[in-house]
Each structure stands twice: as structure tokens, then as C-alpha cells.
Amino acid sequence: MLSKTYHLKFPNLDAAQIAAPFVVEALGNAIPSCRISGLNVLISKEGDISINVFFGSISDLKIFEKKHGGFLDTMKKTFLFRSTGFDGVCIFNFDGDEDDAA
């Protein structure tokens, strides 16, 4: 499984809360067309948004980058933030339910 990770640092929590729906909508709309196999969007109380997008194959990742890779550039026209990120190979992922914890 391949992963694309973004870390967005906003000036404060309020700014991150205003930007978060844009992130969710932009990436959520990419799920069917790019065959995204997993998507996590987290917000911290310090005003950071962390995004992990998972793909089953390199071709799916490339399709995502071609069709939706510019979403950060679009955001930078409206929001003030710093961004970092990387592409990686997922070496461990656990998705369980409440029954697994018992």
C-alpha cells in the first residue's frame, strides 16, 4: 500500500478549522476517480492538519497527483499555511473496531 502524507501548519486552530472542510471536500471528491483506498484527515489543537491518503498501486497514486495534486496550490490562494509532505510505502496499518480492543 502506498501513502501520500501532507502536514499543513496554520497560524492557529481557528484558521485550521476554516480550512479543514476544503481539504475534506477536495480529497473526498477524489476517492472514486483516483481509487483512493484510505483517507485520514486529522486536526490538532495547535492548528495543524495532517492528511494521509492511501493507494493500492503506484498508478492510482500517479492518477491522484495528476488530477488532484494541485489542491495545495489552490488552498494557498485562500489560506495562510506552511506545508510539508512525503510519499511513502505503508509498512504497518491497523484498522480495527471496538471489538478488537476487548
N, C-alpha and C positions, 0 to 999 in steps of 0.2 A: 504494500500500500504506500502510495506517495502522499506527501503533505506539503502544502504551501502555508507558511506561517507569517502573519503580519502582526506587528506591535505598533499601535498608534498612541502617542503620548500627547494628551490635550492639556491645556493650561489648568483645568480644574474639572471637577465632577460634573458640574452643570453643562459645560461645553461637550463633554463626552456623552452625556445623556441626550443632548440635542442631536449629535452626530450618529448615535447608535442605530436609530431606525433607518437611516440612509444605508448604513452598512448591511443591516439585515435584509432590507428590500433588494439592494443591488446584488448581493450574493445569493439570497434566496431565489431570486428570479433566474439565476444561472444554474440551479440544481438540475432541472431536466435536460436542458440543452447541452450541458457540459458533463453530464453523467457524474456529478459530484456524489461521492459515496458517504460523505460525512461533513458536517459543518458545525463548528463550535464558535460562538461569539461570547466573550466574557468582558465585563466592565469592572474596574476596580474603583474603590472609594477615592483613590488619588487622581482619577481622571484618565486612566489608561484603558484602551480597548485592545484585547488580544483576540486574534482570529486564526483559527486553524481550519483549513479546507483540505479534505481528503479525496484522493482519486485512486481508482483501481488500476490505472495504467498511465504510462507516460503520454500516450496520445490524448487521453482525457485532460491531463494537465496542460498540454500544449493548446488544445481547443479552448480551455478556460482562459489561458493567457492571451490568446488571440482575440477572443470575443469580449472578455470582461477584465482583462489585466489592467486596463486604464482607469478602473474605478477610483483608485487613489488620486490620480491626476484630476479627475472630476471633483473629488472631495476637496482638494487643495484650493480650488477656485472659490469655495464657500467657507471652509473651516480652517482654523489655525491649529496645526499639529505637526509633530515630528514623527517620522515613520522609519521602522527597520523591519527586516524580514529575511526569510530564507526558504529555500526549497530543501526538502529532506525526505528520507525514507523512514517510514514509521517502523521502529524496532519493537515497540510494545504499545498495545492499546487494549483497554478493558472497558467494555460497556456492559454493565450488569443491571439488574433490577434489585428492588428491596429484598427479595427472597434470597439473592446471592449473599447478602450481608449477614444473614442469620446463621 
